């Protein structure tokens, strides 16, 4: 489903795993939590989940979110 290297980024609210998704692998529509707009099928975007969550990795991964690349970049 994903492509590229997963990396960890630190934002104001903690550490996040960040994974890019290619247009070819973007097979569903998602709602971006940054702008509340649709990320259409076939649009490259970014998937993020907590890297420092207290509930464990499985819960963090289950709570992952899909962001427009720009929205994630400007997120504080």
C-alpha positions as CSV (number, residue, x, y, z in Angstrom):
1,X,0.0,0.0,0.0
2,X,2.8,2.4,0.8
3,X,6.0,3.5,-1.0
4,X,9.1,5.3,0.0
5,X,10.9,5.4,3.3
6,X,9.1,5.6,6.5
7,X,10.6,8.2,8.7
8,X,10.0,9.7,12.1
9,X,9.2,13.4,12.4
10,X,8.9,15.4,15.6
11,X,6.1,17.9,15.8
12,X,5.0,20.1,18.7
13,X,2.7,17.3,19.9
14,X,5.2,14.5,19.8
15,X,6.9,12.0,17.4
16,X,5.1,10.7,14.3
17,X,5.8,7.9,11.8
18,X,5.4,9.4,8.4
19,X,5.0,7.2,5.2
20,X,4.4,8.5,1.7
21,X,1.7,6.8,-0.5
22,X,2.2,6.8,-4.3
23,X,-0.7,7.8,-6.7
24,X,-0.8,4.2,-7.9
25,X,-1.2,2.8,-4.4
26,X,-3.8,5.5,-3.4
27,X,-6.9,3.3,-4.1
28,X,-9.4,4.9,-1.8
29,X,-10.7,8.4,-0.9
30,X,-9.7,9.8,2.5
31,X,-10.5,13.0,4.4
32,X,-7.5,15.0,5.3
33,X,-7.5,15.9,9.0
34,X,-5.6,19.1,8.2
35,X,-8.1,20.7,5.8
36,X,-11.1,18.4,6.0
37,X,-11.0,18.1,2.2
38,X,-11.0,14.8,0.3
39,X,-7.8,13.2,-0.8
40,X,-9.0,11.6,-4.0
41,X,-8.2,8.1,-5.2
42,X,-5.0,8.3,-7.3
43,X,-3.5,11.3,-5.3
44,X,-0.1,11.0,-3.7
45,X,-0.4,11.7,0.0
46,X,1.1,11.0,3.4
47,X,0.0,8.5,6.1
48,X,1.0,9.3,9.7
49,X,0.7,7.6,13.1
50,X,2.1,8.2,16.5
51,X,5.7,7.0,17.1
52,X,5.5,7.7,20.8
53,X,1.9,6.7,21.8
54,X,1.3,5.3,25.2
55,X,-1.3,2.7,24.1
56,X,1.1,0.6,22.0
57,X,2.1,0.3,18.4
58,X,-1.0,-1.6,17.3
59,X,-3.3,1.1,18.6
60,X,-1.1,3.8,17.1
61,X,-1.2,2.1,13.7
62,X,-5.0,1.6,13.9
63,X,-5.3,5.4,14.5
64,X,-3.2,6.4,11.5
65,X,-4.4,9.2,9.3
66,X,-4.0,10.2,5.6
67,X,-2.9,13.8,5.0
68,X,-2.4,15.9,1.9
69,X,1.4,16.3,1.6
70,X,1.1,20.1,1.9
71,X,-1.2,19.9,4.9
72,X,1.2,17.6,6.8
73,X,4.2,19.9,6.0
74,X,2.5,23.0,7.4
75,X,1.1,21.2,10.5
76,X,2.8,22.4,13.7
